Amino acid sequence: MPPERRPKIFAYADFDLRALCSLASALRRGIPCACDRDQLPASGSYHWVVFISFADQVRWVFRSPLMKESMPVEMRAKIIASEVATLRCVRTYSNIPVPEVYYHCVSSNNTIGVPFILMSEASGRPLSKFWRATSSRDGLDIRTKSKILHQLGRITWKLSQLRFDKIGSLFEEHGSINIGECLSRGHMSHQRYRLDIPRGPFTSEAEFYDSVIEAFSQHAELLPLKTHCFVAPVPMRKEFKSEEQFTWAEKLWIDFMLVGRKIDTADNRLDYMIAAEALRDIVGKLELPTVIATFPLFHPDLSINNIFVDNDYNITCVIDWTFASSVPESMLMAYPGLPQQRNELSPELYAPFHSGFIAAMPAASIENTLIHRYSESFERSQTSWDLSRLLNMDLPQDYIVFAKLWKSAYGSKKNLQRYFLQRQRSPHYAWLHRQIKKEDDPQSKVQKKEDVYFGRKFWKHTIARKLTLVSEFKARYADNSEPRLRNDMFVTSPSYGGGLKTLCLIG
């Protein structure tokens, strides 16, 4: 007989479905419920979910963390406990629409067999169903998007009223909400939960940023960098005049990365560590705006996937409060990234977000000076957006964002490349490079992967090797006495005169 087909519902974990339905029914005083064994769980970066259906047409969400092998069990427990505390805090002290938590367990040691949250289903449909245009007739017009941003501005005001005396994540202890360890994206994403860094709670912005910069630096030294190459940002469509040029540049970027396996090498890692050193001074000079000295609650991912709306585009629910925490006020005041948190909001949507924030303020508390100060915060919020996205490594073009922050701190970019060149050629970084280089793949392994990738595409291999030679990618941390081809800093972005655009036009 053929083996029995494994039900789709167990795609991410084995758990006791009968025990789950029994618990859910008991929580609703015996109303029968069922859970379709053939439903494929929805999933994100950290969780998977399935839906439970009751006899009276009510549906609940069963949400459990993905069992990432490297994440300690106690860390998964903290993430669940903090999200539950955050949802209860938001429901208790504001009217922001969020799911209601009915039951949760932070340990796998329960009758169901996995840690979980059992909560209400979000009403409406995710904004992702409407936002993007998939044909000439689809997608939202600017008027509808403005309506949504106005509502997000009001929600941001409400979050600004949920304030704490420290920066950290929320936990429930003996029926009260307290601030504990900070589980922000800057401390947790990209496997940063593995790092030995200060995790709070923090009593000041300076402590918070010192910690996230340390996470950024250690990430560069110890963790996978994926597609992040500091001097070779991923090409963006808007940088090129035609789709053909962009496609060529994108392919050329991949070829350039493959020669020498550049991303997870000491050369690239040291560039990020130098950037982290510079950021410690840059943050101190940015003078990020603050209206009130305490720290507001922040949703770290107000993307179109986590915002639900009704048929009239009224926001009906905001989901996924994983990694929520209190933050420096300037982070909350930054415009949300839409459609995804890594995307910059279109400037034409700034005004409705700003007006929604101001409109949500109670009339009794509106003073011209207060409105003026908040307006100034919005005007300077792009810097906060750039800083948080860079430190979290949420963006594909780290050097370009770093250069913007450098200019904001120092008034121009003219000394930026000199700063990097001086440190790349300093005895300290040359020594550090030698130490980190011991962890690089051996040359034989790199060469084998390179040969497999390029095969008989000799011309592609030649162009990528030529660009590598011109960039002096492997010579930047070498002894100062060695002869050099260039005395500037090679950056591949067309905005900075880099090689990808030049070779793209040649091609």
C-alpha positions in Angstrom: 0.0 0.0 0.0 1.3 3.5 -0.7 2.3 5.5 2.4 -0.3 7.7 3.9 -0.1 11.3 2.7 1.0 13.8 5.4 -1.7 16.4 6.0 -0.7 19.9 4.8 -1.5 21.4 8.2 1.7 19.8 9.6 4.0 21.5 7.1 5.9 23.4 9.7 5.5 21.4 12.9 3.8 18.3 14.4 1.2 19.2 17.0 -1.9 17.7 18.5 -4.8 18.9 16.4 -7.4 17.3 18.6 -6.0 18.9 21.7 -6.1 22.3 19.9 -9.7 22.0 19.0 -10.6 20.8 22.5 -8.9 23.8 24.0 -10.5 26.3 21.6 -14.0 24.8 22.2 -13.5 24.9 26.0 -12.5 28.6 25.8 -15.9 29.3 24.0 -17.9 27.3 26.5 -18.3 24.2 24.4 -19.1 25.6 20.9 -17.9 22.9 18.5 -14.9 23.8 16.3 -12.9 22.2 13.6 -9.5 22.7 11.9 -9.1 21.6 8.3 -6.2 19.2 8.1 -5.6 20.0 4.4 -5.1 23.8 4.9 -1.6 24.9 4.2 -0.4 27.1 7.0 0.4 30.7 6.2 3.9 31.7 7.2 6.2 34.7 7.5 9.8 35.1 8.6 9.2 34.0 12.2 5.7 32.4 12.5 3.2 30.1 10.9 -0.6 30.3 11.3 -3.6 28.1 10.8 -7.3 28.9 11.2 -9.9 27.3 13.5 -13.5 27.4 12.5 -16.4 27.3 15.0 -20.0 26.1 14.4 -21.2 29.7 14.7 -18.9 30.9 11.8 -16.4 32.5 14.1 -12.8 31.9 13.2 -9.7 32.0 15.4 -6.0 32.1 14.5 -3.5 29.6 15.9 0.0 31.2 15.7 3.3 29.4 16.4 6.9 30.3 15.9 8.9 28.7 13.2 11.4 26.4 14.9 14.6 28.0 13.7 17.4 25.7 14.8 19.7 28.5 16.0 17.1 30.4 18.0 17.3 29.4 21.7 14.0 28.1 23.2 14.0 30.7 25.8 14.3 33.4 23.1 11.2 32.1 21.3 9.4 32.1 24.7 10.3 35.8 25.2 9.0 36.7 21.7 5.6 35.1 22.4 5.3 36.6 25.8 6.2 40.1 24.6 3.8 40.0 21.7 1.0 38.9 24.0 1.8 41.7 26.5 2.0 44.2 23.7 -1.4 43.2 22.2 -3.1 43.4 25.7 -1.5 46.8 26.3 -2.7 48.2 23.0 -6.2 46.9 23.5 -6.4 48.1 27.1 -5.0 51.6 26.7 -5.9 52.6 23.1 -8.6 51.9 20.5 -6.1 50.8 17.8 -7.7 47.7 16.3 -5.6 44.6 17.1 -6.3 40.9 17.6 -7.6 39.7 21.0 -5.5 37.1 22.7 -7.5 34.2 24.2 -4.8 31.9 25.3 -1.0 31.4 24.9 1.8 29.1 25.9 5.5 30.0 25.6 6.7 26.4 26.0 6.4 23.3 23.8 5.7 21.4 27.1 1.9 21.5 26.7 -0.9 19.2 25.5 -0.7 20.7 22.0 3.0 20.2 21.6 4.2 23.6 20.3 4.4 27.2 21.8 1.5 29.2 20.5 -0.9 32.2 20.6 -4.6 31.6 20.2 -6.2 34.9 19.0 -9.1 36.4 17.1 -9.0 36.6 13.3 -8.4 40.0 11.9 -11.5 41.5 10.3 -11.3 42.8 6.7 -8.7 41.8 4.2 -5.0 42.5 4.1 -4.0 45.8 2.3 -1.6 43.8 0.1 -4.7 42.6 -1.8 -5.3 46.1 -3.0 -2.2 48.3 -2.8 -0.1 47.1 -5.8 -1.3 47.5 -9.4 -1.3 44.1 -11.3 -2.8 45.6 -14.4 -3.9 48.9 -15.7 -7.2 48.7 -13.9 -5.9 47.4 -10.5 -4.2 49.0 -7.6 -5.2 51.9 -5.4 -5.4 55.5 -6.6 -3.6 58.3 -4.7 -6.9 59.4 -3.0 -7.5 56.0 -1.5 -3.8 55.7 -0.4 -4.1 59.1 1.2 -7.1 58.0 3.2 -5.1 55.0 4.5 -2.1 57.1 5.4 -4.3 59.6 7.2 -5.5 56.7 9.3 -2.0 55.5 9.9 -1.1 59.0 11.1 -3.9 58.8 13.6 -2.7 55.4 14.8 0.8 56.8 15.2 -0.6 59.5 17.4 -2.3 56.9 19.6 1.0 54.9 19.8 2.8 58.1 20.8 0.5 58.2 23.9 1.6 54.7 25.1 4.8 55.9 26.7 7.4 54.3 29.0 10.4 55.5 31.0 12.7 53.0 29.3 13.4 51.6 25.9 12.6 47.9 25.7 9.9 45.3 25.0 6.7 44.8 26.9 6.2 41.9 29.3 3.3 41.1 31.7 4.2 40.3 35.3 1.6 39.7 38.0 -1.1 41.5 35.9 0.9 44.6 35.1 2.9 45.6 32.0 6.6 46.2 32.5 9.5 47.1 30.2 12.1 44.4 29.9 14.8 43.2 27.4 14.6 45.0 24.0 13.5 42.6 21.3 13.6 45.2 18.5 14.4 44.3 14.9 17.9 45.8 15.3 18.5 43.4 18.2 16.8 40.3 16.8 16.6 40.1 13.0 19.1 38.4 10.7 20.0 36.0 13.6 21.2 38.9 15.8 19.6 37.1 18.8 22.8 35.0 18.7 25.0 38.0 19.5 26.5 39.0 22.8 25.3 42.6 23.0 23.6 44.8 25.6 19.9 44.1 25.3 18.4 46.6 27.8 16.1 47.8 29.0 17.8 51.1 28.1 17.4 54.4 30.0 18.4 56.7 27.2 18.5 57.0 23.4 22.3 56.9 23.5 22.3 53.5 25.3 19.8 52.2 22.7 21.7 53.3 19.7 25.1 52.2 21.1 23.5 48.7 21.5 22.1 48.6 18.0 25.3 49.8 16.5 27.2 47.1 18.4 24.7 44.6 16.9 25.3 46.0 13.5 29.1 45.7 13.9 29.0 42.2 15.3 26.6 41.2 12.6 29.1 42.3 10.1 31.9 40.4 11.7 30.1 37.1 12.6 26.8 36.6 10.8 25.8 36.0 7.1 25.5 39.2 5.1 23.3 37.6 2.4 23.1 40.2 -0.4 24.8 43.1 1.5 28.0 44.3 0.0 28.9 47.8 1.3 30.8 49.2 -1.7 28.6 47.3 -4.2 24.9 48.1 -3.5 22.3 46.0 -5.2 21.3 47.9 -8.5 17.9 49.6 -8.3 15.5 50.0 -11.3 15.1 53.8 -10.7 18.9 54.3 -11.3 18.7 53.2 -14.9 17.0 54.7 -17.9 15.8 51.5 -19.4 14.8 48.0 -18.3 17.5 46.6 -20.5 20.2 48.6 -18.7 18.9 47.6 -15.3 18.7 43.9 -16.3 22.3 44.1 -17.5 23.5 45.8 -14.3 21.7 43.3 -12.1 23.4 40.4 -13.9 26.7 42.1 -13.8 26.3 42.7 -10.0 25.7 39.0 -9.4 28.8 38.2 -11.5 30.9 40.7 -9.6 29.8 39.2 -6.3 30.6 35.7 -7.4 34.3 36.5 -8.3 36.0 35.9 -5.0 32.7 35.2 -3.2 32.9 38.9 -2.0 30.0 39.1 0.4 31.0 37.0 3.3 34.6 37.9 3.2 36.9 39.8 5.6 37.1 42.6 3.0 33.3 43.3 3.0 32.9 42.6 6.7 35.6 45.2 7.6 33.8 47.9 5.5 30.7 47.4 7.6 32.7 47.5 10.8 34.3 50.8 9.8 30.8 52.1 9.0 29.7 51.1 12.5 32.6 53.0 14.0 31.6 56.1 12.1 28.0 55.7 13.0 28.8 56.1 16.7 29.9 59.6 16.0 27.2 60.3 13.4 24.3 59.4 15.7 25.7 61.9 18.3 25.7 64.7 15.7 22.3 64.0 14.1 20.3 65.7 16.9 17.2 63.6 16.2 14.1 65.5 17.2 12.3 64.8 20.4 9.1 66.5 21.6 8.5 64.4 24.8 11.3 62.9 26.7 9.7 59.4 27.4 9.6 56.6 24.9 6.6 55.6 22.8 5.5 52.2 21.7 6.4 51.3 18.1 5.1 48.8 15.6 8.2 47.8 13.6 6.5 46.6 10.4 3.5 48.6 9.3 3.6 47.0 5.9 0.7 46.2 3.6 0.7 42.6 4.8 0.0 43.6 8.4 -2.7 46.2 7.8 -6.3 45.0 7.2 -9.0 47.1 5.7 -12.7 46.9 4.9 -14.4 47.5 1.5 -14.3 51.3 2.1 -10.5 51.1 3.0 -11.1 51.8 6.7 -8.3 50.1 8.7 -9.9 47.2 10.6 -6.9 45.6 12.2 -3.1 45.9 12.6 -1.4 42.5 13.1 2.1 41.0 13.7 3.5 42.9 16.7 6.6 40.7 16.9 9.6 42.8 17.9 7.5 45.7 19.0 9.2 47.9 21.7 9.3 51.3 23.1 11.7 53.4 21.0 13.3 56.9 20.7 10.5 59.2 19.7 12.1 60.1 16.4 11.8 56.5 15.2 8.0 56.6 15.7 7.7 59.9 13.9 9.3 58.5 10.7 6.9 57.9 7.9 6.0 54.2 7.6 7.6 52.2 4.8 5.0 51.2 2.2 4.3 48.9 0.6 7.0 47.1 2.7 9.0 48.5 5.6 12.1 48.6 3.5 10.4 50.9 1.0 10.4 54.7 1.3 7.0 56.2 1.3 6.0 58.2 -1.7 6.5 62.0 -0.8 2.9 62.7 -2.0 1.7 60.6 1.0 3.6 62.6 3.6 0.9 65.2 4.0 -2.0 62.9 4.7 0.0 60.9 7.3 1.1 64.2 9.0 -2.5 65.6 8.9 -3.9 62.3 10.4 -1.4 62.5 13.3 -2.4 66.2 14.1 -6.1 65.4 13.6 -5.9 62.7 16.2 -4.7 65.1 18.9 -7.5 66.0 21.4 -8.6 69.6 21.0 -7.7 70.4 24.6 -4.1 69.4 24.1 -3.5 71.1 20.8 -1.2 74.1 21.2 0.4 75.9 18.3 3.8 75.3 19.8 3.2 71.5 20.1 1.9 71.3 16.5 4.9 73.2 15.3 7.3 70.9 17.2 5.7 67.8 15.8 5.7 69.3 12.3 9.5 69.8 12.7 9.8 66.2 13.7 8.1 65.1 10.6 10.3 67.3 8.4 13.4 65.6 9.8 12.0 62.1 10.0 13.7 60.9 6.9 17.0 60.8 8.8 15.5 58.6 11.5 14.0 56.3 8.8 17.5 56.0 7.1 19.2 55.4 10.4 16.9 52.6 11.6 16.8 50.9 8.2 20.6 50.9 7.8 21.2 49.6 11.4 18.7 46.9 10.8 20.2 46.0 7.4 16.7 46.3 5.9 17.8 48.0 2.7 19.8 46.8 -0.3 21.9 49.9 -0.7 23.8 50.4 2.6 26.6 52.7 1.3 24.1 55.1 -0.3 22.1 55.4 2.9 25.3 55.7 5.0 26.4 58.5 2.7 23.1 60.4 3.3 23.6 60.0 7.1 27.1 61.2 6.8 26.0 64.3 4.9 23.2 65.0 7.5 25.8 64.9 10.3 28.7 66.8 8.6 27.0 68.9 6.0 28.7 67.2 3.0 30.1 63.9 1.7 33.5 65.2 0.8 35.5 63.6 3.6 33.6 60.3 3.6 35.8 58.4 1.2 39.0 59.7 2.9 37.7 58.4 6.2 37.3 54.9 4.8 40.6 54.9 3.0 42.5 56.1 6.1 41.0 53.3 8.2 41.3 50.6 5.5 45.0 51.4 5.4 45.5 51.8 9.1 47.6 49.2 11.1 44.6 48.4 13.3 42.2 47.4 10.5 45.0 45.7 8.6 45.6 43.5 11.6 41.8 43.0 12.2 41.5 42.0 8.5 44.1 39.3 8.9 42.3 37.9 11.9 38.8 37.8 10.3 40.3 36.6 7.0 41.1 33.3 8.7 37.4 32.5 8.7 37.0 33.1 4.9 36.5 30.1 2.6 39.8 28.7 1.3 40.8 29.9 -2.1 40.4 26.4 -3.6 36.7 26.3 -2.5 36.1 29.8 -3.8 37.7 29.0 -7.1 35.6 25.8 -7.5 32.3 27.6 -6.9 33.4 30.3 -9.3 34.2 27.8 -12.0 30.9 26.1 -11.6 29.0 29.3 -11.8 30.7 30.8 -14.9 31.3 27.5 -16.7 32.1 28.4 -20.3 30.8 32.0 -20.1 34.4 33.3 -20.5 33.4 36.8 -21.4 31.2 37.2 -18.3 34.0 35.9 -16.1 36.5 38.2 -17.7 34.3 41.3 -17.2 33.7 40.5 -13.6 37.4 39.8 -12.9 38.3 43.0 -14.6 35.9 45.0 -12.5 37.3 43.3 -9.4 40.8 44.3 -10.4 39.8 47.9 -11.1 37.9 48.1 -7.8 41.0 46.8 -5.8 38.4 44.9 -3.7 41.1 42.5 -2.4 43.8 45.2 -1.9 42.1 47.8 0.3 43.4 46.3 3.6 46.8 45.5 2.3 50.1 47.0 3.4 50.5 50.7 2.6 53.7 50.0 0.8 52.1 47.9 -1.9 51.5 49.7 -5.3 47.9 50.7 -6.0 45.8 51.4 -9.0 43.5 53.9 -7.4 43.5 56.4 -4.5 39.7 56.7 -4.3 36.9 54.5 -2.9 35.3 52.3 -5.5 31.5 52.2 -5.3 29.4 50.4 -8.0 26.3 52.5 -7.8 25.7 54.7 -10.9 24.9 57.6 -8.5 28.6 57.5 -7.4 30.2 57.0 -10.8 30.8 53.3 -10.2 31.7 50.6 -12.5 28.3 48.9 -13.0 26.8 51.7 -14.9 29.9 52.2 -17.0 30.1 48.5 -18.0 26.3 48.4 -18.4 26.5 51.1 -21.1 29.4 49.4 -22.7 27.5 46.1 -22.8 
